[in-house]
Every structure is written in structure tokens, then in C-alpha cells.
């Protein structure tokens, strides 16, 4: 190596050492500046307390004055010197020690001292290299550093009593991919629930910002709780854009693993306006409309999201369309259940009769706009015209209760997750998986995620907006999920598919018919015995007396809408008649009664 190369190498090492020294000097100066800003107010408070104590006890007889003096000394001791003063003091002390002591040191000591310094420097360099190589990449931010220091047992023990947390003590906090995790020992009457109710006191002790999500759960053994501060997310840095290669619902913010919801579940998707329900549901709607054995039906009275999917799904956007599609779905469900082989629990989807997923968006709008809808008119025996109203809710409730065995699944979406306002009370108990984005109140979170939601950490009212959800399926922990973003243009560009319709179902189109012959030899046909119309007719025929239409729903096991449609059909074909008092009877029975 030439002399020039040697000097160049030395200059590079010197420049690196200078930069390293300057960086450390700057960081230490900033650290001391921050500590002084935090702790100098404590010195002023202690000085005021001492002045008050001296005014109360000028002669220093009672312990109050001595305690105030001791607290002032401790407060001053905890305030570090500014970096320039610390450097000046250190340099002066070293210069004085060298001036006095160095002439007295023998030459042999100098030699061994140089050897020891060289060995120490070599060890320090090797340790620094290995430490950087083994570093897991988790470096605390300024906020996390402050929280980690305040979570140390010494700091907690000093301030817990002042904040009403006497009887609790933290363990050693740890920084993870999902934030700061710390165990808390609970003495006396403390429990995890009681500590959870003292969240404001904990936030004040730690000096945590109001928007920082805090989670307190029971520990792994009795007498302990686990405190989690969500300062970071395991999903940070991930590309959350939906693509065909990344088809999961989202990414777990704690584990960083993809999260998916399989088909075949009855879902509740809830969240306040702007929380991202439509965006969160798009990956799910893609799965429900993809494949030869899957079909999608969307009920969207808002007429926004459904329009994006009308090239891949059957979309109902008016109250009358909603009632018609529910009638078709209910008839399809009954057909499938009637021919389900004995011993088989669920229908096997085929391309001809696929799994059908019904998506209701928005549920509260369907409950109001699709209830008591003027559907048709009829003329009474007195010649008067009356309007028959129908509701979509009975059919939806029937599909929620019975549809799973027929592979017809209901997904209910609402931004008003309260019983009877946004979720029908007959549908709520049938929900198997709940996906909850940010909601307004803890009460709404309990409706969606269960009455024990708050006690077990399912705090959906604390979620950020938009795009973060909690998924409760009986298996997951209350770890937030960042949902993937599927753009509207991506939805519109998806390949088109033939929407499902019962009229095009081969099994329904080719269903056998049952011919009924009246005494006058006139003939009429009704669908086969597995249809809703035949069930209504059978219920009227087997009844001992004429039946009122409102009782047929219970007798035939159908919704009121399906009964109304069947009654209209049977009345038109002449198989049943309506008596003057409004009851229904078969034509043969009515003729015999008149003859008698």
C-alpha cells in the first residue's frame, strides 16, 4: 500500500470518527435539553413547596420543612447539566488530573496502559459490529423512548400512588412490532377490569397522548395484567393495495399476517359513516362473485356500491326489486332443502346451483324503505280496490335462519349497529362473524362484537378512521386489522359474469308440475310439491276450517311475502277463493259449503 493510500485511509477513518462523535454529541445534547425541559418545572414546584413549608414552619421544627428541602435537592439532582457545561467540566477535570498525575507515571506503566487501551478499543469495535449485526431493526422513536422510561418499575413505583395506582407495579417493558407491551402486577383488590377503568390515570402517569390506543387485558397468570400501547403496527410499510395476488381482507397489525374470511359465514359488517365499510367489503365481494360455484346478490337501496358490481352480481336497488329477489331466493332455498339428500347437512354448490351470497347495504335503509311497500292491488268481492303492502324483512329473516344449509349466506352491512335500528332482532343472533370498523359508542361496539367486548379488549369505539377493523370469529384475538384498499376502477375492470336468477336455474326451469283437476274438468297447474305455492295450497286443504292469510305463514313455514305471492297465484288460477269474511278456502270446499 502506498503512502498516499495510507493517508487516504487514515483521513477516511478520521472523518468517520468525527461524524460519529458529532452525531453522538448532538443526540446527547438534545436528550439533555429535553430532560431539562421536563424536569426544571419540577424544581420550580419543589422550590415553591419549600417556600410554603418555611412560611409554615420558620424554625424547622416539623418534618414538613425537611421533607421539602430533601425533595428540592432530589429535583435539582435529576436536572442534567447542558452539554456545553458538562463538556467543560469534564475537560477541566481531565486536564487537571493529567497535569498533576502524568509526570509521576513510570514508563512501564505507560506501555501497559497503551496495550490495555488498544485491547479495549478492539473489543469495543468488535462488540459494536456484532451488536449492529444482531440488531432486529426495532429502534424506539422519541415517543416510545419516553414511554419506555416511564414504564420502568422505578418510575412507576415513585408516581403510582400520586395517580391513584398504589398497589400496582410494572414489569420490564418490551418494544414489539405492534407497540410497547408491559406486564403489570396487581396487588390487593386490583383486577384487570379495575385497571382498565383507571386508564385515564395510567395515561396521565405515562404522559401518553390522548390519541394513543391503550389495551389492558388479563395476564397469563392470576394477579397480573398486560398493558399494550399501540405506538406502531406490524402492517406499517406493507403495500395494502388489493391485487389478485394479494386477495386477503387485510393485514394483522400485531402479527403482520394476512387475514381472510372464508365463504359460507353469515357476516355483520358495521362501522360509522366514513369508517370504510364499502372499501373493506370489496375483497370479500370479489371472493363471493369469483368462481363457477359462487354467485353474488347485492341489495343496495343507496344505489352507489351496487352499481360497481352490476356486471358480476344481481343488484336490487328499489324496494320492489328487493322484494322480488328475496322471493326468488326464498323459493330457491326451499327447493334446495326439499331435495337435500338424507344425512347431508349442507347443499353442495354446483355451477348450475351455486353458493349464493346476499349482501345487504345499507341495512337500516332496507329496514325502513323495504317495509310496507305498496306491491299490488286487488278487487274485493264488494268491488272495492285495496292495496296490498309487502315487506322484505320476513324473507331476509327466513334466509338468515335457514339459508346456511342451502348454501345461501346473508351478509348484513350497516352504519347504525343497534338492534331494531340497523340490525333486525331476528337476524342478529344468526351472525357468525362480525367485522367492526370504527363505531361511535361502546354500546354500538357491544352490539356488534358481543356484550363482553369491552371487558375483553374489543374496543371498536377507539379504532382510527378509516380502514382499521376488528374481526371476531371465535378464533381471533382483539388485534386490529388494516384492510386492503380495492379501488373502484379495479372493481369496474373485473371480468363480467352472468348474474344469478332463479328463472335461469336449470333445476327450477325444468321442475315437474302438479296438475289439479276441478269438478268442472277445467285444469290448472301449480309448481311441484316442493314449491312455496304448493305448501300454501296444502296448508289450506288440510285445515279443518277456512284459514286467514296471516295464519298461513306459520302453517306453511314461509315468510309473509312468499305467502302473499302464493295466495295471489292460487286465487288467479281458481284453486282457492276468498270468503266474504276474508278467510281462504279451496274452491272444492267452497262449492260444497255453498251447496249445503
Secondary structure, 3 states (H helix, E strand, C coil): CCHHHHHHHHHHHHHHHHHHHHHHHHHHHHHHHHHHHHHHHHHHHHHHHHHHHHHHCCCCCCHHHHHHHHHHHHHHHCCCCCHHHHHHHHHHHHHHHHHHHHHHCCHHHHHHHHHHHHHHHHHHHHHHHHHHHHCCCCCCCHHHHHHHHHCCHHHHHHHCHHHCCCCEEECCCEEECCEEEEEEEECCCCCHHHHHHCHHHHHHHHCCCCCCCEEEEECCCCCEEEEEECCCCCCCCCCCECECCECCCEEECCCCCEECCCCCCCEEEECCCCCCHHHHHHHHHHHHHCCCCEEEEEECCCCCHHHHCCCCCEEECCHHHHHHHHHHHHHHHHHHHHCCCCCCCCCCCCCCCCEEEEEECCHHHHHHHCCCEEEEEEECCCCCEEEEEECCHHHHHHHHHHCCCCCEEEEEEECCCCECCCECHHHHCCCCEEEECCCCCHHHHHHHHCCCCCCCCCCHHHCCCCCEEEEECCCCCCCCEEECECCHHHHHCCCCCCCCCHHHCHHHHCCCEEEEECCCCCEEEEECCCCHHHHHHHHHHHCCCCECHHHHHHHHCCCHHHHHHHHHHHHHHCCEEECCCCCEEEHHHHHHHHHC
